[in-house]
Amino acid sequence: MPPQPDKGKTTATASSSSSTPAPHNPIAKVIWDGSIPIQFTWDQAEAAAVGSNAVESFFYEAPRCSYFSLLTSHVRKHFVDMALHFIGDDAEVWYDYEGTPLKWHYPIGLLYDIHGLQASAGRGANGSLLPWKITVHFQNYPADKLIKSQAIDSCQDYFMSMIKEADYLRNGSTKKVMNMSKSDQTQLWDGLSSNNYDRFWGMNHKLMLNDGVMARNLPIRIYLPETCPVIQEPVSPVDENSQPKTLRQILHQSLPDLFPLVETGLPVAAAMIHGITPNLDTSAIWASQNMSYPDNFLHFVIIIK
């Protein structure tokens, strides 16, 4: 096994300038510290083509809240040092799990829950074995299946677009994000790309707070198995009586057959956030403020039982 890099280390380096301190939030900190051990293996056909069948895998403990684009430089260096003569750009590198290309613009933890836990449950397996076994490709980028390209700049642009979208859903405009200074936006991205919780949340908590005003909608996305489209609908945080909705009420709005308001038998589905199954009586507002990914969306992965 090659030397293991520092946990969560990426190519980006946090700015040395002072930054706003993060508020105390043990739930957000635990979520931030979540990680997945990954085994990266070079595609066998590519390796065989250059006579390098015996190249060792690369092992990395990846932060759940990070992105594959932020790991590519480490992955590429390992295989180049071993045998690969690759002179292309990191944007040409792509990954798959059991033959399915992985969307680089999704957080790593979300991808694992979709392709590892959700897919294995669909096959009748109880969870997915770790380390998560990912295949690395340096050729034949599947532009028909993945957004082109997965360079770090593209990842940053997509991440910021999600931040703006979450801001719009919550406040009806993107003023909070657009009013951030360039240094504030830099702190936000640098905190994520360098896996620095205090640097990221020192700035992001300002976007999550509504200054005592109820959010218009909660930024929520729901992922069903197989090829079903992602569900993203306007989700009011309160019911018709102005009472805070629970996670069950939120899920019932989009998937009434899977999540009835009153359980009359064994549940037919479960909803995961960050690889765990939360209590569906949890306040949706609380969950959105404390359990969202860094893009400020609450991502539900649905497991059919």
N, C-alpha and C positions, 0 to 999 in steps of 0.2 A: 504494500500500500504506500502511495506517495505521502510525503509530509502533509499533514492536515493544516490548512490555513486557519487563521483566527476565525472564530465563529462569527458569521455575519459580515466579515470584512468584504468591502467592495472596492472598486476602482476609484470611487469618488472620495474626496477628503473634505471633511467638514471645515468650514471657514474658521479661522482663529479669532474672528471678531466676536465681540460680546453678543449674546443672544438673550431673548426673553426666557426666564426660567419656566419650566413646566409645572403646572399645578399638581398637587398630590392626588393621584387617582390610581389606587392599587389594581383595579380591574383592568384599566387601559394598559398598565405596565405589564401585567401578567400576559395579556394578549400580545403586546409588542414583543415580549421575550419568547413567545412560542416559536418553535423551529421544527424542521423536518430533515432527518438525515437522508441524503440522496446519493445514490451510486450512479455516476455518469459513465456510460460505456459507449465507445466509438462504434458507429454502425459497422457491422461485420462485413458487408459488401464493400464499403469504402476502404476498410482496413485491408481486406484481402486483395483489393486491386493494386495496392502498393506493397504487398507482401509483409504486412504488419499485423498478423492475426493475434499475436501474443501481447499486445499493448495492455497494460494494466488499467483498470477502471480508476476513476477519480472520485473520491469521497468528499462530501461537503455537507456541513450542517447549515442549512439555509433558513434564514428567517422567514416565517410564514407571511409576513407583511411585505416582503421584498418581491422583486421581479427577476425573471431569468435573464433579462438584458443586463442586469447589474452583476450577474455572476459570470457572464460569457468570457471576460478577459481571463479569469482564473481557469475556466474549463479549457479554453483554447491553449493557454500556456502549458498546461499539463500535457496535452496530447502533442503539441509541437515539440516540447522537450523530449517526449518519448520517441516519436517516430514521424509525426505528421509534417509534411512539407506544405504548409498552408500559408499563402501570401495574400489571401483575400481579406476582406473587411469583416469585422465582428458581426455586422448586420447580415452576413450571409449564413451565419451559424444558426441552426434551428434544432428543436428537440421534439421527440415523440415519446409517448407512453403506449406500449403495446400496439404500435402502428398508427396511433392517432396523434397528429401534430398538435403541440401544445401552444395555446394562444399566449404570446409573450406579453400582451397588454393586460392579462389577468394576474392578480397576485398569486404567488406560489402556493400559499395555503389554500386559496380557492381552487386552484387547479388540482391540488392533491385531493381535496374533498370531492370534486366532481369526478375525476378519473380514477382515483384510488378507492376511496370509501364508497362513493355512490355506485361506481361501476362494479366493484367487487360484491356489494350487496345485491346487485341485480343478477349476479351469477350464483347467488346463494352462499357466498363466502362471508365470514364474519370479520370484516375489516380487511385491511391490506397490509401485507408484510412490509416491514421496514428493514433495511433502507429502501426508499422508493427508487425503483430501477428505471432510469431514464436513458434513452438512446440519443446520442449526439450526432448531428449530421453537419458536414462541411460542404456539401454539394446539393444540387437539385432542390433549391428552396421552393417549397410548395406555395407559390404565390396565389394559387387558386383557393387555398384553404387558410392561409395566414396573411394578415396585413403586412405589407412590405413597407419599411423594413424594421428589424428589431434593434436598431442602434439605440444607444442610451439617450440621445437627443430626442428620438421619436418616442421613447418610453416616457421621458419627462413631459413632452408635449401632450401625450395621451393622458398621463396622470393629472396634469393641470386642467385638462378639459373635463375630466371627471369631477375634480374639485369644484370647478365652476358650475357644472350641472347640478351637483349636490347643493350648492349655494342657491341656485335658482329655484330648485324644488322647495327648499326650506324657507326662503325669504321672498320669492317672487321676483328676484333680480339677482344679478351677480355683483352687486355693488361692493359687498364685503371683500370678495376676492380682487376685484378690479381696483379697489382703493388701497390694496396692499402696496407698499413700496417695493422697488426692485430687490432691495436687501431682505425684506420680509419674505418675498417669494423664494429667494435664494436660500434663506434659512429653512424654509419648509422642505424644499427638494433635497438640500444637503443633509438635513436631518434624516430623511428617509433613505437616501442613497448610501449614507455612512452608518446606518443602523444606530443613530444617536437619538434615543428616546427624548431626552430633555430638550434637545435642539428642535426636534420636530414638534412635539406637543407644546413647547413653549410658544409656538406660533399658531398651531392648528386649533388649540382650545378657543382662540378668539373667533374662529369660524364656526365652531360647534355651538357656542353660546348664543342665545337669542335675546340677550339683554332684557329678560323678563317678558318677552313677547312670544306667544305660542307660534310654533312653526306652522307654516301653511300646509306643507306636506313633508313626509319623512322620505329621505332618499333610500329606497329599498329595491333590490333586485332578487328575483327568485329563479332558481335553476332546477329544471326538471330533468329526469333521465333521458337517455338516448338523444334524439335529434330535435326535441321540442325547443321552440324558441324561448329565449329569456323573457320572463315576465317583468315588466316595469310599468306600473300604473300609478296615477296620483293616489297617495295614501294619506288621508287626513289623520293626524295624531289623536283626534278625539271623536267620540260618537255623537249621535244626534242630541244627546243630553249634555254635551260638552264635558263628558267624562273621558279620561285618558283611555285609549284602547290598549288591549293586551296583544301579545304576539299572536294568540289564537284568533282574535278578531281580524287582525291584519291578514293572516293566512287564509282565513275563511272568505274574506272578500274576493280573493283571486282564485282560491281552490276550495270551494265549498264541499265538494264530494270527498276530498282528502282530509279536510280539517273542519268537521262539524263543530258548531258552537257547544254542543253537549255530546259527549262521548257515550254511546249506547252499547259499545262492545270494545273489542281490542282495537287499538289504533291501526289504521291501514297505511299510515305514512308518518315519517318523522322529519323534522326540519333541523338542519345543523347550521351552526355559525361557528367558524373557527374550529371545526372538527368536533364540537361538542353539541349535545342536544339540550337546549335551554328549556326551562319550565315555561310552558306556553301561557301561563298566567302572569308572566313578567310584563311590566309596563313597556309598551313599544317605544315610548319616548325615552325611557331610561336605557333601553337596549341600544337605541340609535345613538345616544350620546356617549355610551360607554363601550359598545361592542362593535362599532363600525370599523371597517378597514381604514387604512390611512387615506383612501380616496373619499372617505366620509360617507360611503354607502354601507348599508347593512345588507350583506349578501347571504341569502338563505339557499342552502343546498338540500333538495328534497330527496329523501330515501323512501322508496316504496317497500313496504314490508310484505 
